[in-house]
Amino acid sequence: MRFLLDEAEKIVCAVLFLGMTAIGFANVVVRYGTNYSLAATEELLTNGFLLLTVFGAAIAARRGEHLSVTLVHDLLPRALRKPLFVLAAALSVLLLALSAWFSWQTLTNQMASGIRSYALGLPAWYYQAAVPFGFALILIRHLQHAWTELRGAQDGGRDA
């Protein structure tokens, strides 16, 4: 069970990528075999890329591999690096919390309005349902990374 909690976003990304590859391959085979296209594949792949991006960002957050500009951090004296790290982490948490909240609002709006997808006619919220949870997962993984970095700085490890 611990493995599933620690690696949840990797599992989701692997399953999504496998499914997207199969759908894309099926579309290519059908298109070249019959000169017709599976119209629904564009809708499925577009939404799959959205989810892959969100859950991939959670992987990067856990590893601390998000793109960052360290110029200011590197120019500061060591004593000010930790407060800057804490400020950056707090601002990131705020941004991620707002992203989760606004994507939740979008989800509830789509559910209330009954809007449907253009190709398959599915309720649009089916595609949106994982996004708020994805942002919440990114937030959790970002906090885990920040906690690890701060503990490492206190233990005499690398600078925060």
KETOR-147533 format. One record per residue (C-alpha): x, y, z; residue number from 1. Coordinates in Angstrom, 3 decimals. Each point is the difference from the previous one (the first is absolute). Last residue first. Layout:
BEGIN
((X; Y; Z); NUM),
...
This chain:
BEGIN
((17.590; 25.137; 1.181); 160),
((3.714; -0.529; 0.201); 159),
((1.308; -3.554; -0.133); 158),
((0.249; -2.118; 3.053); 157),
((0.907; 1.220; 3.477); 156),
((-2.924; -1.727; 1.671); 155),
((-1.989; 3.236; -0.093); 154),
((0.521; 0.328; -3.776); 153),
((-1.088; -3.631; -0.506); 152),
((-3.130; 0.591; 2.061); 151),
((-0.803; 3.041; -2.139); 150),
((0.553; -1.939; -3.230); 149),
((-2.141; -2.944; 1.148); 148),
((-2.790; 2.321; 1.116); 147),
((0.124; 1.889; -3.307); 146),
((-0.178; -3.289; -1.934); 145),
((-2.979; -1.241; 2.003); 144),
((-1.701; 3.384; -0.360); 143),
((0.442; -0.150; -3.775); 142),
((-1.368; -3.556; -0.043); 141),
((-3.079; 1.117; 1.936); 140),
((-0.575; 2.989; -2.288); 139),
((0.504; -2.143; -3.112); 138),
((-2.546; -2.459; 1.426); 137),
((-2.480; 2.823; 0.577); 136),
((0.550; 1.115; -3.586); 135),
((-0.690; -3.541; -1.201); 134),
((-3.084; -0.213; 2.203); 133),
((-1.333; 3.167; -1.628); 132),
((0.812; -1.462; -3.457); 131),
((-1.437; -3.507; 0.462); 130),
((-3.643; 0.915; -0.677); 129),
((0.609; 2.208; -3.034); 128),
((-0.296; -2.719; -2.647); 127),
((-3.185; -1.444; 1.457); 126),
((-1.194; 3.582; 0.553); 125),
((-0.664; 0.335; -3.703); 124),
((-2.972; -2.400; 0.187); 123),
((0.542; -2.377; -2.902); 122),
((-1.176; 0.957; -3.488); 121),
((2.804; -1.997; -1.591); 120),
((1.318; 2.629; -2.377); 119),
((-0.984; 3.425; 1.407); 118),
((0.012; -0.678; 3.726); 117),
((-3.153; 0.783; 1.948); 116),
((-1.096; 2.922; 2.176); 115),
((-2.454; -0.966; 2.733); 114),
((0.097; 3.472; 1.528); 113),
((0.219; -1.184; 3.594); 112),
((2.701; -2.590; -0.632); 111),
((2.044; 2.406; -2.101); 110),
((-0.272; 2.664; 2.693); 109),
((1.002; -2.514; 2.678); 108),
((3.111; -0.927; -1.988); 107),
((0.898; 3.605; -0.753); 106),
((-0.298; 0.847; 3.700); 105),
((2.259; -2.957; 0.816); 104),
((2.499; 1.297; -2.573); 103),
((-0.147; 3.359; 1.756); 102),
((0.622; -1.571; 3.425); 101),
((2.847; -2.243; -1.175); 100),
((1.670; 2.908; -1.796); 99),
((-0.463; 2.211; 3.067); 98),
((1.619; -2.649; 2.202); 97),
((2.836; -0.383; -2.516); 96),
((0.671; 3.738; -0.093); 95),
((-0.082; 0.277; 3.798); 94),
((2.303; -3.004; 0.367); 93),
((2.414; 1.540; -2.491); 92),
((-0.038; 3.288; 1.912); 91),
((0.738; -1.853; 3.244); 90),
((2.832; -1.980; -1.615); 89),
((1.558; 3.172; -1.416); 88),
((-0.237; 1.705; 3.401); 87),
((1.521; -3.050; 1.750); 86),
((2.857; -0.117; -2.525); 85),
((0.620; 3.733; 0.448); 84),
((0.048; -0.468; 3.789); 83),
((2.541; -2.845; -0.443); 82),
((2.254; 1.953; -2.339); 81),
((0.289; 3.071; 2.231); 80),
((2.648; -1.356; 2.403); 79),
((2.038; -1.445; -2.857); 78),
((0.601; 3.443; -1.498); 77),
((-2.046; 0.699; -3.106); 76),
((1.451; -0.159; -3.514); 75),
((-0.860; -3.688; -0.494); 74),
((-3.624; 0.459; 1.019); 73),
((-0.395; 3.041; -2.255); 72),
((1.401; -1.897; -3.007); 71),
((-1.843; -3.231; 0.772); 70),
((-2.645; 0.191; -2.697); 69),
((-2.181; -3.059; 0.235); 68),
((-1.351; -2.702; -2.253); 67),
((-1.630; -2.708; 2.020); 66),
((2.266; -2.842; 1.020); 65),
((-0.620; -0.083; 3.746); 64),
((-0.459; -3.776; -0.168); 63),
((-3.519; 0.072; 1.444); 62),
((-0.863; 3.023; -2.117); 61),
((1.239; -1.708; -3.186); 60),
((-2.238; -3.019; 0.619); 59),
((-2.949; 2.282; 0.770); 58),
((0.666; 1.882; -3.239); 57),
((-0.289; -3.319; -1.837); 56),
((-3.458; -0.386; 1.571); 55),
((-1.118; 3.341; -1.401); 54),
((1.654; -0.469; -3.395); 53),
((-1.310; -3.541; -0.456); 52),
((-3.483; 1.211; 0.921); 51),
((0.052; 2.711; -2.657); 50),
((1.599; -2.353; -2.525); 49),
((-2.804; -2.500; 0.602); 48),
((-2.535; 2.734; -0.620); 47),
((1.509; 0.686; -3.397); 46),
((0.394; -3.732; -0.716); 45),
((-3.643; -0.809; 0.781); 44),
((-1.398; 2.877; -2.022); 43),
((2.272; -0.692; -2.958); 42),
((-0.818; -3.717; 0.188); 41),
((-3.738; 0.635; -0.243); 40),
((0.141; 0.714; -3.719); 39),
((1.311; -3.443; -0.938); 38),
((1.280; 0.768; -3.461); 37),
((-0.976; -1.326; -3.404); 36),
((2.284; -0.907; -2.908); 35),
((-0.722; -3.683; 0.813); 34),
((3.321; -1.649; 0.813); 33),
((2.093; 3.144; 0.358); 32),
((-2.511; 1.741; 2.267); 31),
((-0.906; -3.178; 1.918); 30),
((3.651; -0.851; 0.705); 29),
((0.826; 3.600; 0.968); 28),
((-3.022; 0.231; 2.308); 27),
((0.865; -3.301; 1.668); 26),
((3.557; 1.231; 0.619); 25),
((-1.273; 3.214; 1.589); 24),
((-2.376; -1.920; 2.254); 23),
((2.689; -2.500; 1.023); 22),
((2.526; 2.753; 0.708); 21),
((-2.565; 1.953; 2.013); 20),
((-0.822; -3.073; 2.073); 19),
((3.659; -0.727; 0.743); 18),
((0.638; 3.645; 0.834); 17),
((-2.985; 0.148; 2.327); 16),
((0.958; -3.239; 1.765); 15),
((3.600; 1.160; 0.463); 14),
((-1.056; 3.473; 1.135); 13),
((-2.457; -1.415; 2.570); 12),
((2.648; -2.405; 1.321); 11),
((2.565; 2.782; 0.266); 10),
((-2.543; 2.225; 1.764); 9),
((-0.765; -2.659; 2.594); 8),
((3.653; -0.874; 0.775); 7),
((0.232; 0.776; 3.702); 6),
((-3.612; -0.861; 0.772); 5),
((0.040; -3.182; -2.085); 4),
((3.334; -1.084; 1.493); 3),
((-1.326; 0.530; 3.526); 2),
((-2.887; -2.348; -0.783); 1),
